[in-house]
Every structure is written in C-alpha cells, then in structure tokens.
Amino acid sequence: MGVGLAGGAPSLTEMSMTANRTRFPTALMALMSAILCSPAMAQELSPRAHWPAPVGTDVAIVSWQRNDGDILIDPSLPITGVESEITYVQVAYQRFLDLWGRTASLQVNLPYADGTTEGTINGEFRRRQTSGLTDARLRLTVNLKGAPAMDPAGFRDLRANPQTIIGASVIVQAPTGDYDGDRVINLGTNRWSIKPAIGMIVPLRPTWLFEAEAGAWFFEDNDDFLGATREQKPVFSLELHLVKRVAPGFWATLDANYYRGGETRAGDGEWQNLQRNSRAGFTVVFPIQGRHAFRGSFSTGVATRSGGEYDIYSLSYIYAW
C-alpha cells in the first residue's frame, strides 16, 4: 500500500550567499509536504515552509523515506491492527517567484511507494503488497508580510536581520496514484484534496526562530469505494517548529503537530474514524560544496486516537541553482 509523503510539504531551507558572486552558492530547501514529510494527509511536519529565497532560485530534491507501524495512505480507512513497512522515493522541484511584489514559491512533487500493509477489515485479516506511483501534490506559497520579492543582496540582509514573516499556502493533491475500487488498500485515493493554510515565522533571537502553521484539509467524495460513495469531513491541523540556525544553510529544528477531524462514511452509513493525533520529531539540514545539501528527519506518534503510531525516517538530497 502506499502513503502520501509531505507534505509537506515542500518546506524551505536557508540559502547562503557570498559577496564575491552575483548569485548565492548555497540554496537549500527542506522538503516535504507531499510525500516525505509525512505519509498521511494532516500529519505533515514541514519546517521552513515560509522561509524565502531570492527570486529565480530553483531547487531539486530526491528523497527517501521509511515508514514503520500503524500507517495508511488514508488513516480514516476502516482498518484495525495495521502494521506497515513502506519505503518511498520522491522527486520534487521548486521555483521561487515574484508574485505581486511578494516572495512566492511553486513546488510539485511526485512520490513512488513500495511496501507491505496488513490489518483487519470487518473481522477479516488482510495483507497487501504494492508498489507504484501515489498521489502527486502541487503547493503554492506566498509570503504576505515581512518577505517582499528580493534579490540575493536583499536575502542576505534578511538573514542578518530576520523579520516576522506571515505567509499563506495552498496544497492540491491530485488523484494520480493507482486505485482499484474493489480494494480498501490502494496507492491512490481516487479524489482531489486541498489544504489552505496560514503560517508565521517569528525571530526569537538572530539564530533562533519560532514557526507555526494552521490549516485544514478538504476532500472531494470518492465515488468508487467498494461500490459506494465515501465522504470525509475536513481535518484541521497545527504545526509548531523551533528552529536553530547554526551556519549559512545549516540548521536544525524540533517539530510537533496536532490534527483533528476527518470522520468518514460510505453510502448512508454512520460517521466514524475520528482522527485526533499528534506527532513530534526533529529535522537537520547540512550543506556541502555550495549548492548541495542533505536533509535528515525523524518523527513518531506521541498521542493517537485513530492510527498514527508509526515512525518515519527520511533522508533527502537537495540541489539548488
């Protein structure tokens, strides 16, 4: 079975510049929205999602992620006793833009999943091994306050004197993953989903930042779920990050989130499967040779009501130009 990685978010890293070059030598981004940040919709842990970069910066990411435990691509599915071992590989591309004079970015990511999931459905044990593409994501982020569109010199000034930044974003998840309406466990979700969010970065000290983002996932109906139409209520989420900037392009974060909602029903059935979970973890990004960087992260469930008791290990290679 497959799981969406993600998020998030896509998320951004820092970029460093030197005065003897017209462009920056290091431009790094912490991925993850859609696929390597967190496998299930509201469970993203995506630090630096609203940190800006000079207009015209391009970032490419290749990510590997391992998920172990009670994890599904859709945590509201009617499956109990879930045990999954799923490996993801994701490729992503991000471009920083000038949108109405503000720093903006557009990111697209496409995940591939390979793994095994087992659990109990209506009292019957099921096991399925799958591999293939999962649902793709597109994320648009616009900083509304504190980060106007900038060149490398303007970005250098922002790094030296961080300002409070407020931004908005929207993630669109498309039903591109493999799906079979006669099966409960699938790589794709067979529906469109969208997550609007508002985020904030507050400098605590020159090298310490506090980040927060609040948002909600909204879901289209799946009209081919075991012969019925499946509906899902919105999932509301909150992310918190404490960021330590160690050196240009080198930073680390402590991450936590909380999400609630997402009850589902098929046909005229009862609403069920309320999600009320939270996760915590850490992220480290380390630059090498100017334009290259590695990103590592780990997270685990700390409070779960419906699924969520799983671990995520991820490693990403980042290249910026």
FILUMTI-803704 format. One line per field, with one value per residue: x, y, z of N, C-alpha, C in turn. Coordinates in steps of 0.05 Angstrom, whole numbers, always signed. Each point is the difference from the previous one (the first is absolute). Example, Ala and Ser with C-alpha at 12.3 -4.5 7.8 and 13.67 -1.06 7.14 Angstrom:
BEGIN
n.east	+264_-7
n.north	-114_+21
n.up	+156_-14
ca.east	-18_+16
ca.north	+24_+24
ca.up	+0_+1
c.east	+18_-15
c.north	+24_+22
c.up	+0_+14
***
This chain:
BEGIN
n.east	+17_-10_+18_-15_+21_+2_-20_+6_-14_+13_+19_+9_+23_+22_+7_+25_+12_+17_+14_+17_-26_-9_+3_-18_+19_-16_-18_-9_-14_-15_-1_-17_-16_+2_+25_+21_-18_-21_-6_-12_-22_-12_+16_+0_+26_-5_+24_+3_-26_+5_+23_+7_+3_+23_-13_-10_+0_+14_-17_+17_-18_+16_-21_+10_-20_+2_-23_-1_-21_-17_+5_-18_-3_-21_+7_-20_+15_-20_+26_+1_+16_+3_+15_+15_+12_+4_+12_+7_-3_+9_-10_+13_-15_+16_-16_+18_-22_-5_-17_-7_+26_-11_+16_+2_-12_+8_-12_+12_-14_+16_-16_+18_-17_+13_-18_-3_-26_-4_-24_-19_-16_-19_+20_+7_+20_+13_+14_+13_+14_+8_+2_+7_-10_+3_-18_+0_+17_-16_+21_-17_+22_-12_+22_-18_+17_+18_-10_+6_-8_+21_+22_+24_+4_-25_+6_+24_-13_-18_+19_+12_-23_-6_-21_-21_-6_-20_-7_-9_-12_+1_-8_+4_-15_+12_-21_+26_-3_+11_-23_-10_-24_+10_+21_+4_+22_+7_+14_-23_-11_+3_+13_-10_+22_-7_+23_-17_+20_+5_+23_+17_+20_+8_+18_+13_+20_+22_+6_-20_-17_-24_-10_-22_-17_-22_-13_-12_-2_-7_-20_+6_-25_+4_-6_+23_-14_+9_-5_+12_-12_+25_-10_+13_-3_+3_+27_-2_+21_+19_+20_+20_+18_+20_+10_+22_+8_+14_-3_+11_-26_+10_-21_-13_-20_-16_-14_-24_-20_-24_-16_-24_-17_-11_-22_-6_-13_-9_-10_-19_+24_+9_+3_+26_+19_-8_+15_+16_+19_+24_+20_+24_+19_+20_+12_+18_+10_+17_+11_+5_+25_-8_-6_+14_-18_+2_-23_+2_-19_-12_-22_-16_-20_-11_-21_-13_-19_+8_+15_+21_-1_+16_+22_+12_+16_+12_+9_+8_+3_+12_-9_+13_-13
n.north	-23_+22_+18_+21_+10_+28_+11_+16_+2_+24_+4_+24_+2_+4_+23_-7_+24_+4_+20_-20_-6_+1_-27_-13_-9_+7_-17_-3_-22_+2_-25_+0_+3_-3_-5_+15_+16_-10_-25_+8_+6_-1_-20_+20_-1_+25_-1_+26_-7_+20_-13_+25_+7_+6_+19_-21_-4_-20_-19_-20_-19_-18_-13_-11_-16_-7_-13_-2_-17_+13_-3_+17_-2_-13_+15_+10_-16_-17_+4_-22_+3_+24_-14_+20_-8_+26_-2_+25_+6_+24_+12_+23_+21_+20_+20_+18_+14_+20_+0_+20_-3_-24_-10_-17_-23_-15_-21_-19_-20_-20_-16_-17_-20_-14_-19_-8_-3_-4_-11_+7_-11_+11_-3_+8_-17_+22_-7_+22_-9_+25_+9_+25_+17_+19_+13_+16_+18_+22_+15_+20_+15_+19_+15_+5_-6_+19_-8_+25_+0_-16_+15_-12_+25_+1_-23_+10_+23_-16_-14_+24_+8_-23_+0_+9_-25_+9_-24_-4_-23_-15_-24_-9_-20_-10_-12_+1_-8_-24_-6_-18_+7_-24_+17_-6_-16_+25_+4_+2_+25_+2_+21_+24_+12_+17_+13_+19_+18_+8_+12_-3_+18_-6_+20_-19_-8_+12_-20_+11_-18_+11_-24_+9_-21_+12_-23_-7_-26_+5_-18_-6_-6_-24_+1_-12_-1_-24_+13_+17_+22_+7_+11_+24_+4_+27_+2_+10_+16_-4_+15_-9_+20_-10_+22_-14_+24_-20_-1_+16_-5_+3_-16_+2_-18_+8_-22_+11_-17_+9_-20_+10_-20_+3_+2_-25_-3_-25_+12_-13_-10_-8_+25_-6_-12_+12_+18_-6_+7_-6_+14_-11_+17_-5_+21_-9_+23_-14_+24_-6_+10_+20_-12_-17_-17_-10_-12_-2_-18_+2_-15_+3_-17_+22_+3_-23_+5_+8_-22_+5_-25_+17_-9_+23_-12_+22_-1_+25_-1_+24_+9_+23_+16
n.up	+0_-8_+7_+3_-11_+10_+2_+12_+2_-39_+11_+12_-10_+13_-10_-6_+3_-19_+9_-4_+3_-24_+2_+15_+17_+19_-10_+24_-4_+22_-12_-9_-12_-20_-1_+3_+3_-11_+6_+20_-12_+24_-5_-17_-2_-8_+13_+4_+3_+17_+5_-6_-25_-12_-13_-12_+26_-8_+8_-1_+6_+10_+8_+22_+4_+26_-3_+27_-1_+15_-26_-10_-26_+9_+22_-15_-14_-4_+9_+14_+21_-10_-17_-4_-22_-2_-24_+2_-25_+4_-22_+4_-8_+7_-6_+6_+5_-17_+21_-17_-5_+4_+19_-20_+3_-20_+12_-14_+11_-8_+15_+6_+4_+18_+6_+25_-2_+26_+2_+17_-19_+15_+17_-24_+4_-7_-22_-6_-21_+0_-24_-1_-19_+19_+15_-22_+7_+1_+7_+6_+4_+14_+3_+19_+19_-2_-23_-8_-26_-1_-2_-8_-7_-9_-11_-8_-6_-11_-10_-5_-9_+11_-16_+14_-7_-16_-4_-24_+1_-22_+9_-25_+9_-21_-10_+2_+25_-1_-11_+17_-11_-7_+5_+26_-2_-5_-22_-14_+1_-27_+8_-5_+10_+19_+5_+7_+3_+25_-5_+20_-3_+25_-5_+14_-15_-6_+17_+13_-12_+3_-9_-12_-4_-7_-4_-23_+0_-25_+0_-25_-7_+11_-26_+7_+23_-9_-23_+17_+7_+3_+22_+2_+26_+2_-4_+25_-7_+18_-12_+16_-3_+13_-12_-3_-7_-9_-27_-19_-3_+24_+3_+23_+1_+20_-7_-2_+1_-7_-4_-9_-1_-24_+14_-4_-23_-4_-22_+12_+2_+24_+10_-7_+15_+22_-12_+20_-16_+9_-12_+4_-6_-17_-10_-17_-8_-16_-6_-25_-3_+14_-23_+15_+8_+25_+0_+26_+4_+23_+0_+21_+3_+11_-16_+2_-17_-25_+3_-15_+9_-12_-11_-4_-17_-3_-25_-4_-27_+4_-23_+2_-18
ca.east	-17_+16_-7_+9_+22_+1_+5_+3_+12_+26_+9_+23_+23_+14_+19_+22_+11_+25_+0_+16_-15_-25_-21_+7_+11_-16_-28_-9_-28_-8_-24_-19_-28_-17_+4_+19_-3_-18_-14_-29_-8_+4_+22_+24_+18_+14_+12_+10_-18_-5_+25_+2_+25_+1_-16_+14_+13_-11_+9_-8_+3_-5_-4_-5_-14_-8_-22_-5_-20_-28_-1_-14_-2_-24_-2_-28_-10_-11_+19_+11_+23_+17_+29_+10_+28_-3_+22_-8_+20_-14_+15_-15_+13_-11_+9_-7_-12_-10_-28_-11_+20_+5_+13_-18_+13_-18_+13_-15_+14_-12_+11_-2_+0_+3_-2_-20_-19_-19_-19_-26_-23_-24_+6_+16_+28_+8_+27_+4_+25_-4_+21_-8_-3_-22_-11_+19_-8_+10_-2_+6_+4_+4_+5_-16_+13_+27_+18_-5_+18_+27_+24_+18_+8_-22_-2_+22_-8_-21_+14_+15_-20_-26_-25_-24_-10_-26_-5_-22_+6_-21_+9_-20_+9_-15_-4_+18_+9_-14_-24_-18_-23_-8_+18_+1_+27_+9_+21_-13_-25_-22_-14_+16_+0_+12_+6_+9_+13_+13_+24_+13_+27_+6_+27_+3_+27_+10_+4_-22_-25_-23_-18_-26_-18_-26_-13_-21_-4_-28_+1_-22_-10_+10_-25_+5_+12_-14_-27_-14_+13_+12_+4_+18_-1_+26_+19_+13_+27_+18_+28_+18_+28_+20_+21_+26_+17_+27_+18_-15_-10_+1_-20_-13_-26_-18_-26_-23_-26_-25_-21_-25_-22_+3_-19_-8_-22_-5_-29_-17_+10_+5_+26_+17_+28_+11_+29_+8_+27_+22_+26_+23_+25_+21_+10_+27_+9_+29_+9_+26_+9_-15_-27_-10_-6_-15_-21_-9_-21_-13_-24_-14_-26_+1_-28_-15_-27_-6_+25_+20_+22_+20_+25_+8_+28_+3_+25_-4_+22_-10_+18_-11_+15
ca.north	+23_+24_+21_+26_+9_+19_+17_+8_+15_+7_+19_+13_+3_+24_+3_+18_+14_+14_+26_+0_-13_+14_-16_-14_-26_-21_+6_-25_-2_-24_-10_-16_+1_-22_-29_-10_+14_-16_-16_+3_+28_+22_-6_+12_+15_+13_+25_+20_+1_+28_+15_+9_-3_+20_-6_-14_-24_-26_-21_-27_-17_-28_-8_-28_-1_-26_+1_-25_+1_+2_+22_-4_+24_+13_-11_-4_-25_-17_-22_+0_-17_+4_-1_+6_+6_+13_+17_+19_+16_+23_+21_+25_+23_+25_+25_+24_+19_+26_+0_+25_+13_-16_-26_-23_-24_-20_-26_-23_-24_-25_-22_-28_-15_-29_-10_-19_+8_-21_+9_-13_+15_-14_-25_-17_+8_+6_+8_+8_+11_+17_+18_+17_+28_+9_+25_+22_+25_+26_+19_+28_+15_+28_+14_+24_+21_-4_-12_+8_-12_+10_-11_-11_+20_+4_-24_+1_+18_-13_-20_+13_+13_-14_+14_-17_-6_-13_-11_-17_-21_-19_-25_-15_-28_-10_-29_-12_-26_-23_-4_-21_+4_-24_-5_+21_+11_+8_+20_+26_+5_+3_+25_+24_+11_+27_+10_+27_+3_+26_-6_+23_-3_+22_-2_+2_+12_-1_-27_-17_+8_-16_-2_-12_+0_-11_-5_-21_-16_-5_-24_-8_-27_-22_-12_-28_-13_-25_+2_+22_+26_+5_+28_+5_+27_+12_-5_+24_-7_+21_-7_+17_-6_+17_-2_+10_+4_-5_+14_+3_-24_-22_+6_-23_+7_-18_+2_-12_+8_-11_+0_-11_-1_-21_-22_-10_-18_-11_-2_+12_-10_+19_+13_-14_+3_+26_+2_+19_-9_+19_-12_+17_-9_+20_+3_+12_+5_+5_+6_-9_+9_+22_-3_-26_-4_-23_+5_-24_+6_-22_+7_-23_+7_+4_-2_-11_-11_-17_-3_+19_-12_-10_+15_+9_+7_+10_+12_+13_+15_+25_+16_+26_+16
ca.up	+0_-2_+18_-10_+16_-2_+0_-4_-2_-4_+20_-11_+18_-4_-21_+7_-23_+5_-13_-24_-22_-5_+10_+24_-5_+13_+2_+10_+8_+15_-13_+6_+1_-10_+3_+20_+25_+16_-18_-1_-6_+19_+18_-9_+17_-21_+9_-20_-23_-9_-2_-28_-15_-22_-23_-21_+11_-6_+19_-6_+23_-2_+28_+8_+25_+10_+19_+14_+21_-6_-19_-25_-16_+10_+27_+7_-11_+21_+4_+27_+3_-24_+1_-27_-5_-26_-8_-20_-15_-11_-14_+2_-12_+11_-13_+15_-18_+9_-4_+10_+16_+24_-5_-3_-11_-11_+2_-9_+8_-9_+16_-7_+25_-1_+27_+8_+21_+9_+20_+1_-11_+7_+13_-18_-3_-27_-4_-27_-8_-23_-8_-22_+6_+17_-9_-2_+14_-9_+22_-5_+25_-4_+25_+0_+17_+9_-20_-27_-20_+6_-14_+20_+20_+18_+17_+20_+21_+16_+17_+22_+18_-5_+6_+1_-27_+0_-27_-6_-19_-7_-11_-15_-5_-23_+1_-21_+9_-8_+17_-7_+16_+14_+22_+20_+1_-27_-1_-4_+16_-19_+5_+3_+27_+0_+27_+4_+26_+6_+15_+12_+10_+19_+11_+29_+1_-28_-10_+9_-11_+7_-23_+5_-23_+5_-26_+0_-24_-9_-17_-18_+5_-16_-9_-8_+23_+5_-10_+13_+1_+26_+7_+23_+11_+0_+22_+7_+10_+10_+2_+15_-5_+12_-20_+7_-23_+10_-18_-26_-12_+20_+22_+12_+12_+14_-14_+13_-13_+11_-20_+10_-19_-21_+1_-27_-2_-27_-4_+21_+26_+21_+0_+18_-4_+7_+4_+20_+4_-1_-5_+7_-12_-4_-27_-3_-27_+0_-28_-9_-26_-11_-9_+7_+29_+8_+21_+14_+20_+14_+16_+11_+12_+29_+11_-22_+4_-23_-14_+8_+16_-19_-1_-27_-4_-28_-8_-26_-13_-10_-18_-6_-19
c.east	+17_-10_+10_+22_-2_+1_+4_+14_+6_+7_+27_+23_+13_+19_+22_+11_+27_+2_+15_-14_-26_-24_+10_+13_-16_-29_-14_-29_-5_-26_-20_-27_-11_+10_+20_-2_-17_-18_-30_-7_+8_+25_+26_+16_+20_+12_+10_-18_-4_+26_+6_+27_-1_-18_+17_+15_-15_+12_-11_+6_-5_-1_-6_-14_-8_-21_-5_-21_-29_-4_-14_+1_-24_-5_-29_-12_-9_+17_+11_+25_+20_+29_+11_+31_+1_+24_-9_+25_-16_+19_-17_+16_-15_+12_-10_-7_-4_-30_-12_+20_+7_+16_-21_+16_-21_+16_-18_+17_-16_+13_-4_+2_+3_-2_-22_-17_-18_-17_-26_-22_-25_+5_+17_+28_+6_+29_+4_+27_-3_+25_-10_-3_-23_-9_+21_-11_+13_-5_+8_+1_+5_+4_-14_+12_+28_+20_-8_+18_+27_+21_+18_+9_-22_-4_+22_-8_-21_+13_+14_-20_-27_-23_-23_-12_-27_-6_-25_+8_-24_+14_-23_+11_-18_-2_+16_+9_-17_-24_-18_-24_-10_+18_+0_+27_+9_+23_-11_-25_-24_-18_+19_-1_+15_+4_+9_+11_+11_+23_+14_+28_+6_+28_+0_+27_+10_+3_-22_-26_-22_-19_-25_-16_-26_-14_-21_-1_-30_+1_-24_-10_+14_-25_+3_+14_-17_-30_-17_+15_+10_+5_+19_-2_+28_+17_+15_+27_+14_+28_+15_+29_+18_+26_+26_+17_+29_+21_-16_-7_+0_-18_-12_-26_-10_-28_-22_-26_-23_-21_-24_-21_+2_-19_-10_-26_-2_-30_-16_+9_+5_+27_+17_+29_+10_+30_+5_+28_+21_+26_+22_+25_+20_+9_+28_+6_+29_+9_+28_+6_-19_-29_-14_-6_-14_-19_-8_-21_-11_-24_-14_-26_+3_-27_-17_-28_-8_+25_+21_+23_+20_+24_+6_+30_+3_+27_-4_+27_-12_+21_-14_+17_-15
c.north	+24_+21_+26_+11_+30_+8_+2_+10_-7_+18_+11_-1_+27_+0_+19_+13_+12_+25_-1_-15_+15_-16_-16_-27_-23_+8_-26_+0_-26_-9_-10_+4_-24_-26_-6_+15_-16_-15_+6_+30_+21_-3_+12_+12_+13_+27_+16_+3_+29_+16_+6_-7_+21_-10_-13_-25_-25_-21_-27_-18_-29_-11_-29_+1_-28_+4_-27_+4_+2_+24_-9_+25_+17_-11_-4_-25_-19_-25_+2_-18_+3_-2_+4_+4_+10_+18_+18_+13_+23_+18_+25_+22_+25_+24_+24_+23_+27_+0_+25_+14_-15_-25_-22_-24_-20_-26_-22_-25_-25_-23_-28_-16_-30_-10_-20_+10_-23_+11_-15_+18_-16_-28_-19_+11_+4_+8_+7_+13_+16_+16_+16_+29_+5_+28_+22_+25_+24_+20_+28_+14_+29_+13_+27_+23_-8_-12_+9_-15_+12_-13_-11_+20_+4_-25_-1_+18_-13_-21_+13_+13_-13_+17_-20_-3_-13_-9_-17_-21_-16_-24_-13_-28_-12_-31_-14_-28_-23_-6_-22_+2_-24_-7_+23_+14_+6_+20_+28_+2_+4_+25_+23_+9_+27_+9_+29_+3_+28_-6_+25_-9_+24_-4_+3_+13_-1_-28_-20_+10_-18_+1_-14_+1_-14_-3_-21_-14_-3_-20_-1_-28_-20_-16_-29_-15_-24_+2_+22_+26_+5_+29_+2_+29_+12_-9_+26_-6_+25_-12_+21_-9_+20_-5_+12_+3_-2_+15_+3_-27_-24_+7_-26_+10_-22_+5_-14_+8_-12_+2_-14_+2_-23_-23_-7_-16_-9_-4_+14_-9_+22_+13_-14_+7_+29_-1_+22_-8_+22_-15_+20_-12_+22_-1_+13_+3_+9_+5_-12_+12_+20_-5_-26_-1_-27_+8_-27_+7_-26_+11_-25_+10_+3_-1_-8_-9_-19_-2_+19_-11_-12_+19_+7_+7_+10_+13_+12_+12_+24_+14_+25_+14_+25
c.up	+0_+19_-12_+18_+6_+0_-1_-12_+4_+19_-10_+19_-4_-23_+8_-25_+8_-17_-27_-23_-4_+9_+24_-7_+13_+1_+6_+8_+15_-11_+20_+4_-11_+6_+21_+26_+18_-18_-2_+1_+20_+16_-9_+24_-19_+9_-24_-24_-11_-1_-29_-13_-22_-23_-22_+10_-8_+19_-10_+24_-8_+29_+2_+28_+7_+22_+12_+21_-10_-19_-25_-17_+8_+27_+9_-11_+22_+3_+28_+1_-23_+7_-28_+1_-29_-5_-23_-13_-13_-14_+1_-13_+11_-13_+17_-19_+12_-7_+13_+19_+25_-8_-1_-10_-10_+1_-10_+9_-8_+15_-12_+26_-5_+28_+4_+23_+7_+23_-2_-10_+5_+11_-17_-4_-29_-1_-29_-4_-26_-7_-24_+9_+18_-10_+0_+14_-14_+23_-9_+27_-7_+28_-2_+15_+7_-20_-28_-19_+2_-19_+21_+21_+21_+18_+21_+23_+18_+18_+23_+20_-6_+9_+3_-28_+4_-29_-2_-20_-7_-13_-14_-5_-21_+1_-22_+8_-10_+19_-12_+19_+15_+23_+19_+0_-28_+2_-3_+16_-17_+7_+1_+29_-1_+29_-1_+28_+3_+18_+10_+9_+18_+10_+30_+6_-29_-12_+10_-11_+10_-24_+8_-26_+7_-27_+3_-27_-6_-23_-19_+7_-19_-9_-9_+23_+7_-8_+12_-3_+28_+4_+24_+8_+0_+24_+5_+14_+9_+2_+15_-4_+15_-16_+12_-26_+10_-17_-26_-12_+19_+23_+10_+14_+18_-10_+16_-15_+16_-22_+10_-23_-18_+3_-28_+2_-29_-4_+21_+28_+20_-4_+21_-6_+5_+5_+21_+10_+0_-4_+9_-12_-3_-29_+1_-29_+1_-28_-5_-27_-13_-6_+8_+30_+4_+22_+12_+21_+12_+14_+9_+12_+30_+14_-24_+8_-23_-17_+12_+16_-20_+1_-29_+1_-29_-4_-28_-9_-13_-17_-8_-20_-7
***
